């Protein structure tokens, strides 16, 4: 499959290689998450818990002069990010390590996307808060009942201006001779602006 030939976000999921146990932010949710990040030229962007790298790759494609860091602890996922970035010609930086521990050595961020936390959401958000510049945006995607409210509460307690959007998407699917709606898991997207900028 060739590089995505368009200048619009939302690269179809089939453009990305997949591996069992490695999550990926689906195309429709990715579009919304990218819009909430409010990207700008030459931004420094983290994708924490990058999984297959889909968000980081799209960020880099829209920010050729920016610096995009895909942060991932799973070695299998790190290899997959490399393959996907190569396939889609996205020159991003891959940080193989555990967040928040590996964040302290990175350049301060203008934008941070948290797609996965491995059960360490509060610690990761604390690390992200330390690295995010004043006025920067942090976007958290949540699929569990607990993590959305946890992230929202944490960010509000730190003085962030927060907005939350719950998204339920269904896509068409062929079953025999019928076309049906196939529901996907609801996702909560929390976008929060750090004060002081």
N, CA and C atoms as a LAMMPS dump frame, in Angstrom:
ITEM: TIMESTEP
0
ITEM: NUMBER OF ATOMS
591
ITEM: BOX BOUNDS ff ff ff
-5.0000000000000000e+02 5.0000000000000000e+02
-5.0000000000000000e+02 5.0000000000000000e+02
-5.0000000000000000e+02 5.0000000000000000e+02
ITEM: ATOMS id mol type element x y z
1 1 1 N 0.841 -1.189 0
2 1 2 C 0 0 0
3 1 3 C 0.886 1.252 0
4 2 1 N 0.558 2.219 -0.808
5 2 2 C 1.367 3.425 -0.936
6 2 3 C 1.1 4.397 0.197
7 3 1 N 1.951 5.416 0.254
8 3 2 C 1.766 6.489 1.22
9 3 3 C 0.396 7.144 1.01
10 4 1 N -0.197 7.614 2.087
11 4 2 C -1.476 8.326 2.032
12 4 3 C -1.314 9.564 1.132
13 5 1 N -2.081 9.647 0.029
14 5 2 C -1.812 10.677 -0.977
15 5 3 C -2.548 11.996 -0.747
16 6 1 N -3.285 12.114 0.345
17 6 2 C -4.13 13.29 0.547
18 6 3 C -3.58 14.189 1.651
19 7 1 N -4.145 15.376 1.765
20 7 2 C -3.691 16.305 2.802
21 7 3 C -4.73 16.441 3.914
22 8 1 N -5.633 15.497 4.007
23 8 2 C -6.625 15.498 5.076
24 8 3 C -6.276 14.417 6.097
25 9 1 N -6.581 14.672 7.367
26 9 2 C -6.319 13.646 8.388
27 9 3 C -7.321 12.503 8.297
28 10 1 N -7.059 11.464 9.059
29 10 2 C -7.958 10.316 9.072
30 10 3 C -7.517 9.23 8.12
31 11 1 N -6.219 8.916 8.145
32 11 2 C -5.714 7.827 7.299
33 11 3 C -6.484 6.548 7.651
34 12 1 N -7.019 5.844 6.66
35 12 2 C -7.783 4.63 6.96
36 12 3 C -6.964 3.62 7.754
37 13 1 N -7.64 2.9 8.614
38 13 2 C -6.968 1.962 9.512
39 13 3 C -6.155 0.916 8.761
40 14 1 N -6.612 0.534 7.574
41 14 2 C -5.92 -0.53 6.84
42 14 3 C -4.556 -0.104 6.314
43 15 1 N -4.249 1.185 6.361
44 15 2 C -2.915 1.647 5.961
45 15 3 C -1.857 1.294 7.02
46 16 1 N -2.307 0.992 8.227
47 16 2 C -1.388 0.705 9.322
48 16 3 C -1.268 -0.794 9.545
49 17 1 N -0.024 -1.255 9.716
50 17 2 C 0.182 -2.628 10.141
51 17 3 C -0.351 -2.802 11.55
52 18 1 N -0.831 -3.998 11.842
53 18 2 C -1.385 -4.286 13.162
54 18 3 C -0.678 -5.491 13.76
55 19 1 N -0.72 -5.598 15.078
56 19 2 C -0.189 -6.77 15.773
57 19 3 C -1.11 -7.072 16.939
58 20 1 N -1.294 -8.327 17.207
59 20 2 C -2.181 -8.731 18.306
60 20 3 C -1.678 -8.144 19.617
61 21 1 N -2.605 -7.556 20.36
62 21 2 C -2.267 -6.985 21.659
63 21 3 C -1.709 -5.567 21.597
64 22 1 N -1.567 -5.01 20.389
65 22 2 C -1.081 -3.632 20.246
66 22 3 C -2.253 -2.762 19.812
67 23 1 N -2.685 -1.846 20.671
68 23 2 C -3.871 -1.043 20.339
69 23 3 C -3.589 0.009 19.27
70 24 1 N -4.669 0.445 18.633
71 24 2 C -4.57 1.517 17.647
72 24 3 C -5.768 2.441 17.791
73 25 1 N -5.52 3.737 17.76
74 25 2 C -6.606 4.706 17.746
75 25 3 C -7.225 4.682 16.356
76 26 1 N -8.498 4.323 16.296
77 26 2 C -9.173 4.165 15.01
78 26 3 C -9.321 5.508 14.288
79 27 1 N -9.458 5.428 12.985
80 27 2 C -9.435 6.594 12.107
81 27 3 C -10.361 7.729 12.55
82 28 1 N -11.619 7.409 12.816
83 28 2 C -12.598 8.463 13.147
84 28 3 C -12.262 9.139 14.472
85 29 1 N -11.816 8.358 15.45
86 29 2 C -11.429 8.916 16.751
87 29 3 C -10.126 9.698 16.601
88 30 1 N -9.243 9.199 15.752
89 30 2 C -7.97 9.88 15.509
90 30 3 C -8.186 11.289 14.952
91 31 1 N -9.121 11.431 14.022
92 31 2 C -9.421 12.746 13.442
93 31 3 C -9.842 13.727 14.535
94 32 1 N -10.738 13.286 15.403
95 32 2 C -11.216 14.16 16.483
96 32 3 C -10.091 14.482 17.467
97 33 1 N -9.291 13.481 17.792
98 33 2 C -8.192 13.7 18.734
99 33 3 C -7.175 14.678 18.168
100 34 1 N -6.86 14.546 16.884
101 34 2 C -5.93 15.48 16.239
102 34 3 C -6.477 16.9 16.268
103 35 1 N -7.766 17.043 16.045
104 35 2 C -8.342 18.396 16.062
105 35 3 C -8.279 18.994 17.462
106 36 1 N -8.441 18.166 18.474
107 36 2 C -8.387 18.65 19.858
108 36 3 C -6.962 19.023 20.273
109 37 1 N -5.959 18.435 19.609
110 37 2 C -4.57 18.774 19.922
111 37 3 C -4.186 20.189 19.468
112 38 1 N -4.92 20.718 18.489
113 38 2 C -4.652 22.082 18.004
114 38 3 C -3.18 22.231 17.595
115 39 1 N -2.773 21.413 16.652
116 39 2 C -1.387 21.388 16.19
117 39 3 C -1.015 22.692 15.484
118 40 1 N 0.262 23.013 15.51
119 40 2 C 0.753 24.207 14.815
120 40 3 C 2.169 23.933 14.327
121 41 1 N 2.645 24.678 13.323
122 41 2 C 3.975 24.408 12.764
123 41 3 C 5.07 24.437 13.825
124 42 1 N 6.018 23.52 13.699
125 42 2 C 7.201 23.418 14.556
126 42 3 C 6.882 23.04 16.008
127 43 1 N 5.699 22.517 16.251
128 43 2 C 5.347 22.074 17.604
129 43 3 C 6.146 20.838 17.993
130 44 1 N 6.394 20.703 19.296
131 44 2 C 6.946 19.471 19.871
132 44 3 C 5.764 18.696 20.436
133 45 1 N 5.563 17.484 19.924
134 45 2 C 4.382 16.689 20.277
135 45 3 C 4.82 15.337 20.813
136 46 1 N 4.21 14.92 21.929
137 46 2 C 4.405 13.563 22.445
138 46 3 C 3.139 12.752 22.141
139 47 1 N 3.33 11.492 21.781
140 47 2 C 2.255 10.502 21.752
141 47 3 C 2.646 9.455 22.781
142 48 1 N 2.016 9.509 23.951
143 48 2 C 2.372 8.636 25.074
144 48 3 C 1.499 7.385 25.03
145 49 1 N 2.151 6.232 25.055
146 49 2 C 1.429 4.97 24.881
147 49 3 C 1.011 4.852 23.431
148 50 1 N 1.991 4.981 22.531
149 50 2 C 1.717 5.189 21.106
150 50 3 C 1.131 3.978 20.389
151 51 1 N 1.243 2.78 20.975
152 51 2 C 0.639 1.599 20.346
153 51 3 C 1.187 1.343 18.957
154 52 1 N 0.322 1.419 17.96
155 52 2 C 0.732 1.192 16.566
156 52 3 C 1.359 2.436 15.947
157 53 1 N 1.27 3.569 16.638
158 53 2 C 1.871 4.805 16.15
159 53 3 C 0.97 5.65 15.271
160 54 1 N -0.303 5.304 15.169
161 54 2 C -1.175 5.995 14.212
162 54 3 C -1.302 7.489 14.497
163 55 1 N -1.44 7.872 15.771
164 55 2 C -1.579 9.302 16.101
165 55 3 C -0.27 10.035 15.845
166 56 1 N 0.839 9.472 16.306
167 56 2 C 2.141 10.115 16.098
168 56 3 C 2.445 10.276 14.612
169 57 1 N 2.146 9.26 13.838
170 57 2 C 2.423 9.311 12.4
171 57 3 C 1.602 10.409 11.738
172 58 1 N 0.323 10.486 12.071
173 58 2 C -0.488 11.561 11.474
174 58 3 C 0.012 12.933 11.921
175 59 1 N 0.383 13.062 13.187
176 59 2 C 0.936 14.346 13.652
177 59 3 C 2.149 14.734 12.815
178 60 1 N 3.041 13.793 12.595
179 60 2 C 4.274 14.104 11.861
180 60 3 C 3.985 14.444 10.402
181 61 1 N 3.017 13.77 9.797
182 61 2 C 2.678 14.074 8.402
183 61 3 C 2.133 15.491 8.254
184 62 1 N 1.415 15.969 9.272
185 62 2 C 0.854 17.326 9.197
186 62 3 C 1.83 18.353 9.758
187 63 1 N 2.894 17.894 10.419
188 63 2 C 3.901 18.796 10.99
189 63 3 C 5.292 18.417 10.493
190 64 1 N 5.568 18.591 9.203
191 64 2 C 6.883 18.179 8.696
192 64 3 C 8.04 18.899 9.376
193 65 1 N 7.819 20.109 9.875
194 65 2 C 8.867 20.853 10.568
195 65 3 C 8.77 20.731 12.081
196 66 1 N 7.809 19.95 12.555
197 66 2 C 7.656 19.752 13.992
198 66 3 C 8.488 18.581 14.474
199 67 1 N 8.474 18.372 15.764
200 67 2 C 9.19 17.245 16.365
201 67 3 C 8.158 16.369 17.07
202 68 1 N 7.992 15.156 16.582
203 68 2 C 6.973 14.25 17.109
204 68 3 C 7.662 13.038 17.711
205 69 1 N 7.343 12.765 18.975
206 69 2 C 7.962 11.661 19.704
207 69 3 C 6.896 10.631 20.075
208 70 1 N 7.063 9.421 19.579
209 70 2 C 6.174 8.308 19.908
210 70 3 C 6.784 7.547 21.079
211 71 1 N 6.095 7.539 22.207
212 71 2 C 6.625 6.954 23.443
213 71 3 C 5.879 5.648 23.712
214 72 1 N 6.628 4.558 23.784
215 72 2 C 5.993 3.239 23.901
216 72 3 C 6.922 2.28 24.635
217 73 1 N 6.359 1.5 25.572
218 73 2 C 7.172 0.576 26.371
219 73 3 C 7.2 -0.849 25.809
220 74 1 N 6.204 -1.223 25.03
221 74 2 C 6.084 -2.588 24.518
222 74 3 C 7.008 -2.772 23.311
223 75 1 N 8.019 -3.65 23.405
224 75 2 C 8.963 -3.834 22.294
225 75 3 C 8.291 -4.215 20.977
226 76 1 N 7.241 -5.018 21.057
227 76 2 C 6.508 -5.405 19.846
228 76 3 C 5.859 -4.191 19.195
229 77 1 N 5.292 -3.325 20.03
230 77 2 C 4.67 -2.104 19.518
231 77 3 C 5.715 -1.153 18.95
232 78 1 N 6.873 -1.056 19.591
233 78 2 C 7.954 -0.188 19.097
234 78 3 C 8.349 -0.608 17.682
235 79 1 N 8.469 -1.908 17.469
236 79 2 C 8.814 -2.415 16.128
237 79 3 C 7.715 -2.082 15.132
238 80 1 N 6.474 -2.196 15.565
239 80 2 C 5.341 -1.891 14.692
240 80 3 C 5.304 -0.405 14.325
241 81 1 N 5.599 0.459 15.294
242 81 2 C 5.653 1.902 15.015
243 81 3 C 6.707 2.179 13.945
244 82 1 N 7.872 1.553 14.08
245 82 2 C 8.937 1.738 13.079
246 82 3 C 8.451 1.34 11.689
247 83 1 N 7.798 0.194 11.598
248 83 2 C 7.307 -0.296 10.306
249 83 3 C 6.257 0.643 9.726
250 84 1 N 5.317 1.071 10.558
251 84 2 C 4.251 1.958 10.084
252 84 3 C 4.798 3.323 9.672
253 85 1 N 5.749 3.839 10.44
254 85 2 C 6.343 5.141 10.107
255 85 3 C 7.092 5.063 8.783
256 86 1 N 7.795 3.958 8.571
257 86 2 C 8.51 3.755 7.307
258 86 3 C 7.541 3.679 6.141
259 87 1 N 6.492 2.882 6.319
260 87 2 C 5.507 2.681 5.255
261 87 3 C 4.851 4.003 4.847
262 88 1 N 4.55 4.841 5.839
263 88 2 C 3.834 6.092 5.565
264 88 3 C 4.766 7.295 5.452
265 89 1 N 6.082 7.031 5.485
266 89 2 C 7.099 8.066 5.296
267 89 3 C 6.954 9.209 6.312
268 90 1 N 6.825 8.808 7.566
269 90 2 C 6.729 9.768 8.663
270 90 3 C 8.006 9.694 9.485
271 91 1 N 8.783 10.752 9.467
272 91 2 C 10.094 10.782 10.121
273 91 3 C 9.953 11.189 11.584
274 92 1 N 9.345 10.294 12.37
275 92 2 C 9.142 10.638 13.782
276 92 3 C 10.219 9.993 14.641
277 93 1 N 10.287 10.414 15.887
278 93 2 C 11.25 9.864 16.84
279 93 3 C 10.532 8.862 17.736
280 94 1 N 11.124 7.703 17.915
281 94 2 C 10.52 6.678 18.764
282 94 3 C 11.317 6.588 20.051
283 95 1 N 10.613 6.718 21.163
284 95 2 C 11.226 6.613 22.488
285 95 3 C 10.737 5.308 23.099
286 96 1 N 11.621 4.326 23.183
287 96 2 C 11.267 3.029 23.757
288 96 3 C 11.502 3.106 25.258
289 97 1 N 10.43 3.255 26.019
290 97 2 C 10.591 3.359 27.46
291 97 3 C 9.268 3.502 28.17
292 98 1 N 9.335 3.418 29.488
293 98 2 C 8.161 3.529 30.343
294 98 3 C 7.881 4.981 30.684
295 99 1 N 6.658 5.42 30.393
296 99 2 C 6.225 6.724 30.886
297 99 3 C 5.664 6.504 32.298
298 100 1 N 5.894 7.427 33.217
299 100 2 C 6.479 8.752 33
300 100 3 C 8.008 8.794 33.122
301 101 1 N 8.654 7.674 33.471
302 101 2 C 10.086 7.7 33.77
303 101 3 C 10.921 8.279 32.637
304 102 1 N 10.581 7.943 31.395
305 102 2 C 11.4 8.367 30.258
306 102 3 C 11.103 9.791 29.796
307 103 1 N 10.104 10.443 30.359
308 103 2 C 9.711 11.766 29.873
309 103 3 C 10.686 12.864 30.282
310 104 1 N 11.327 12.708 31.423
311 104 2 C 12.158 13.791 31.967
312 104 3 C 13.319 14.177 31.057
313 105 1 N 13.788 13.249 30.232
314 105 2 C 14.919 13.53 29.341
315 105 3 C 14.495 14.103 27.99
316 106 1 N 13.202 14.261 27.785
317 106 2 C 12.698 14.741 26.498
318 106 3 C 12.592 16.268 26.496
319 107 1 N 12.567 16.877 25.305
320 107 2 C 12.383 18.333 25.243
321 107 3 C 10.983 18.695 25.733
322 108 1 N 10.799 19.874 26.316
323 108 2 C 9.461 20.285 26.744
324 108 3 C 8.466 20.205 25.581
325 109 1 N 7.241 19.828 25.892
326 109 2 C 6.23 19.589 24.855
327 109 3 C 5.269 20.756 24.721
328 110 1 N 4.835 20.985 23.477
329 110 2 C 3.757 21.94 23.208
330 110 3 C 2.402 21.247 23.254
331 111 1 N 2.396 19.983 22.847
332 111 2 C 1.17 19.188 22.793
333 111 3 C 1.506 17.77 23.234
334 112 1 N 0.569 17.165 23.99
335 112 2 C 0.751 15.778 24.422
336 112 3 C -0.551 15.026 24.21
337 113 1 N -0.438 13.853 23.591
338 113 2 C -1.56 12.945 23.438
339 113 3 C -1.284 11.708 24.28
340 114 1 N -2.237 11.332 25.11
341 114 2 C -2.112 10.118 25.921
342 114 3 C -3.157 9.126 25.415
343 115 1 N -2.672 8.109 24.724
344 115 2 C -3.578 7.112 24.174
345 115 3 C -3.64 5.85 25.009
346 116 1 N -2.601 5.605 25.795
347 116 2 C -2.565 4.419 26.646
348 116 3 C -1.748 4.701 27.887
349 117 1 N -2.144 4.081 28.992
350 117 2 C -1.457 4.365 30.254
351 117 3 C -0.986 3.117 30.976
352 118 1 N -1.398 1.95 30.521
353 118 2 C -0.971 0.71 31.171
354 118 3 C -1.272 0.679 32.658
355 119 1 N -2.362 1.32 33.074
356 119 2 C -2.743 1.33 34.481
357 119 3 C -1.992 2.34 35.328
358 120 1 N -1.195 3.218 34.695
359 120 2 C -0.411 4.211 35.45
360 120 3 C -0.842 5.631 35.078
361 121 1 N -2.141 5.83 34.894
362 121 2 C -2.633 7.088 34.343
363 121 3 C -2.224 8.296 35.178
364 122 1 N -2.42 8.236 36.488
365 122 2 C -2.11 9.416 37.301
366 122 3 C -0.621 9.751 37.256
367 123 1 N 0.234 8.739 37.366
368 123 2 C 1.675 8.984 37.297
369 123 3 C 2.07 9.551 35.936
370 124 1 N 1.457 9.035 34.877
371 124 2 C 1.751 9.539 33.529
372 124 3 C 1.298 10.987 33.387
373 125 1 N 0.105 11.289 33.889
374 125 2 C -0.378 12.671 33.805
375 125 3 C 0.503 13.622 34.609
376 126 1 N 1.007 13.157 35.748
377 126 2 C 1.939 13.993 36.53
378 126 3 C 3.204 14.278 35.722
379 127 1 N 3.742 13.235 35.07
380 127 2 C 4.927 13.42 34.245
381 127 3 C 4.661 14.334 33.06
382 128 1 N 3.5 14.183 32.445
383 128 2 C 3.129 15.038 31.311
384 128 3 C 2.965 16.483 31.753
385 129 1 N 2.369 16.679 32.919
386 129 2 C 2.185 18.036 33.443
387 129 3 C 3.526 18.742 33.626
388 130 1 N 4.525 18.01 34.087
389 130 2 C 5.858 18.588 34.271
390 130 3 C 6.509 18.962 32.939
391 131 1 N 6.213 18.187 31.895
392 131 2 C 6.867 18.396 30.597
393 131 3 C 6.13 19.363 29.675
394 132 1 N 4.84 19.57 29.928
395 132 2 C 4.03 20.401 29.035
396 132 3 C 4.268 21.881 29.309
397 133 1 N 4.515 22.63 28.237
398 133 2 C 4.731 24.067 28.371
399 133 3 C 3.446 24.762 28.783
400 134 1 N 3.583 25.909 29.429
401 134 2 C 2.424 26.735 29.77
402 134 3 C 1.67 27.069 28.492
403 135 1 N 0.355 26.955 28.554
404 135 2 C -0.482 27.214 27.386
405 135 3 C -0.617 26.033 26.453
406 136 1 N 0.096 24.924 26.752
407 136 2 C 0.037 23.743 25.903
408 136 3 C -1.24 22.943 26.117
409 137 1 N -1.515 22.06 25.165
410 137 2 C -2.711 21.215 25.227
411 137 3 C -2.329 19.757 25.447
412 138 1 N -3.108 19.107 26.316
413 138 2 C -2.957 17.687 26.613
414 138 3 C -4.283 17.015 26.276
415 139 1 N -4.24 15.979 25.465
416 139 2 C -5.454 15.266 25.071
417 139 3 C -5.339 13.823 25.543
418 140 1 N -6.363 13.362 26.249
419 140 2 C -6.399 11.997 26.776
420 140 3 C -7.591 11.273 26.168
421 141 1 N -7.355 10.107 25.583
422 141 2 C -8.442 9.254 25.115
423 141 3 C -8.676 8.158 26.138
424 142 1 N -9.941 7.954 26.478
425 142 2 C -10.29 6.962 27.493
426 142 3 C -11.368 6.029 26.963
427 143 1 N -11.151 4.728 27.142
428 143 2 C -12.178 3.757 26.765
429 143 3 C -12.759 3.049 27.989
430 144 1 N -12.156 3.237 29.158
431 144 2 C -12.667 2.565 30.358
432 144 3 C -13.534 3.52 31.177
433 145 1 N -14.401 2.952 31.982
434 145 2 C -15.296 3.766 32.811
435 145 3 C -14.523 4.595 33.83
436 146 1 N -13.393 4.065 34.3
437 146 2 C -12.654 4.732 35.367
438 146 3 C -11.705 5.81 34.871
439 147 1 N -11.03 5.572 33.745
440 147 2 C -9.927 6.468 33.373
441 147 3 C -10.375 7.848 32.907
442 148 1 N -11.531 7.955 32.275
443 148 2 C -12.013 9.266 31.841
444 148 3 C -12.223 10.225 33.008
445 149 1 N -13.049 9.847 33.985
446 149 2 C -13.228 10.722 35.144
447 149 3 C -11.933 10.965 35.916
448 150 1 N -11.07 9.945 35.987
449 150 2 C -9.794 10.092 36.683
450 150 3 C -8.935 11.164 36.015
451 151 1 N -8.843 11.108 34.686
452 151 2 C -8.045 12.098 33.953
453 151 3 C -8.649 13.496 34.092
454 152 1 N -9.955 13.585 33.945
455 152 2 C -10.631 14.889 34.024
456 152 3 C -10.411 15.52 35.4
457 153 1 N -10.606 14.715 36.441
458 153 2 C -10.448 15.205 37.807
459 153 3 C -9.011 15.648 38.072
460 154 1 N -8.039 14.853 37.615
461 154 2 C -6.635 15.207 37.814
462 154 3 C -6.322 16.538 37.152
463 155 1 N -6.71 16.685 35.905
464 155 2 C -6.367 17.894 35.149
465 155 3 C -7.068 19.126 35.718
466 156 1 N -8.314 18.983 36.128
467 156 2 C -9.012 20.114 36.771
468 156 3 C -8.3 20.52 38.056
469 157 1 N -7.843 19.524 38.824
470 157 2 C -7.18 19.819 40.1
471 157 3 C -5.859 20.554 39.893
472 158 1 N -5.268 20.429 38.697
473 158 2 C -4.022 21.118 38.37
474 158 3 C -4.264 22.458 37.677
475 159 1 N -5.522 22.857 37.586
476 159 2 C -5.833 24.172 37.021
477 159 3 C -5.966 24.222 35.516
478 160 1 N -6.059 23.075 34.866
479 160 2 C -6.248 23.048 33.416
480 160 3 C -7.683 23.465 33.062
481 161 1 N -7.842 24.125 31.925
482 161 2 C -9.169 24.337 31.342
483 161 3 C -9.505 23.076 30.563
484 162 1 N -10.572 22.393 30.958
485 162 2 C -10.868 21.071 30.399
486 162 3 C -12.17 21.053 29.608
487 163 1 N -12.168 20.245 28.577
488 163 2 C -13.401 19.932 27.856
489 163 3 C -13.414 18.435 27.603
490 164 1 N -14.577 17.836 27.663
491 164 2 C -14.677 16.393 27.447
492 164 3 C -15.751 16.115 26.404
493 165 1 N -15.464 15.156 25.544
494 165 2 C -16.392 14.762 24.49
495 165 3 C -16.501 13.248 24.514
496 166 1 N -17.738 12.739 24.577
497 166 2 C -17.927 11.293 24.465
498 166 3 C -18.364 10.99 23.038
499 167 1 N -17.693 10.044 22.41
500 167 2 C -17.931 9.742 21.002
501 167 3 C -18.372 8.288 20.858
502 168 1 N -19.511 8.093 20.203
503 168 2 C -19.97 6.744 19.866
504 168 3 C -20.084 6.675 18.349
505 169 1 N -19.377 5.742 17.756
506 169 2 C -19.31 5.644 16.299
507 169 3 C -19.748 4.258 15.863
508 170 1 N -20.49 4.216 14.771
509 170 2 C -20.825 2.953 14.124
510 170 3 C -20.412 3.063 12.661
511 171 1 N -19.855 1.995 12.137
512 171 2 C -19.419 1.976 10.742
513 171 3 C -20.158 0.863 10.001
514 172 1 N -20.315 1.044 8.697
515 172 2 C -21.028 0.035 7.912
516 172 3 C -20.195 -1.234 7.807
517 173 1 N -20.89 -2.347 7.78
518 173 2 C -20.236 -3.647 7.735
519 173 3 C -21.095 -4.6 6.919
520 174 1 N -20.459 -5.396 6.052
521 174 2 C -21.197 -6.368 5.235
522 174 3 C -21.328 -7.681 5.977
523 175 1 N -22.548 -8.184 6.04
524 175 2 C -22.825 -9.505 6.616
525 175 3 C -23.7 -10.266 5.625
526 176 1 N -23.063 -11.159 4.901
527 176 2 C -23.809 -11.871 3.864
528 176 3 C -24.261 -10.884 2.799
529 177 1 N -25.558 -10.83 2.555
530 177 2 C -26.093 -9.908 1.549
531 177 3 C -26.563 -8.593 2.162
532 178 1 N -26.347 -8.414 3.466
533 178 2 C -26.83 -7.21 4.155
534 178 3 C -25.694 -6.266 4.509
535 179 1 N -26.031 -4.986 4.542
536 179 2 C -25.132 -3.944 5.056
537 179 3 C -25.692 -3.506 6.405
538 180 1 N -24.891 -3.659 7.45
539 180 2 C -25.349 -3.353 8.801
540 180 3 C -24.45 -2.305 9.443
541 181 1 N -24.948 -1.712 10.515
542 181 2 C -24.119 -0.821 11.333
543 181 3 C -23.393 -1.645 12.377
544 182 1 N -22.082 -1.442 12.477
545 182 2 C -21.262 -2.116 13.478
546 182 3 C -20.78 -1.072 14.471
547 183 1 N -21.274 -1.163 15.717
548 183 2 C -20.905 -0.175 16.736
549 183 3 C -19.48 -0.418 17.229
550 184 1 N -18.765 0.671 17.47
551 184 2 C -17.447 0.596 18.098
552 184 3 C -17.581 1.063 19.542
553 185 1 N -16.576 0.723 20.354
554 185 2 C -16.614 1.122 21.758
555 185 3 C -16.66 2.647 21.879
556 186 1 N -17.5 3.176 22.776
557 186 2 C -17.486 4.619 23.014
558 186 3 C -16.122 5.058 23.548
559 187 1 N -15.717 6.257 23.187
560 187 2 C -14.441 6.821 23.624
561 187 3 C -14.706 8.204 24.215
562 188 1 N -14.067 8.49 25.323
563 188 2 C -14.103 9.837 25.892
564 188 3 C -12.791 10.534 25.524
565 189 1 N -12.921 11.703 24.92
566 189 2 C -11.748 12.504 24.554
567 189 3 C -11.73 13.729 25.469
568 190 1 N -10.687 13.825 26.279
569 190 2 C -10.53 14.961 27.182
570 190 3 C -9.424 15.836 26.636
571 191 1 N -9.752 17.083 26.384
572 191 2 C -8.768 18.059 25.906
573 191 3 C -8.61 19.124 26.979
574 192 1 N -7.371 19.387 27.379
575 192 2 C -7.131 20.284 28.505
576 192 3 C -5.982 21.226 28.193
577 193 1 N -6.205 22.497 28.465
578 193 2 C -5.178 23.518 28.224
579 193 3 C -4.529 23.903 29.543
580 194 1 N -3.208 23.844 29.571
581 194 2 C -2.469 24.205 30.772
582 194 3 C -2.422 25.717 30.895
583 195 1 N -2.614 26.212 32.095
584 195 2 C -2.607 27.654 32.318
585 195 3 C -1.213 28.254 32.229
586 196 1 N -1.184 29.573 32.211
587 196 2 C 0.084 30.29 32.279
588 196 3 C 0.641 30.714 30.949
589 197 1 N 0.005 30.348 29.836
590 197 2 C 0.555 30.714 28.538
591 197 3 C -0.323 31.634 27.753
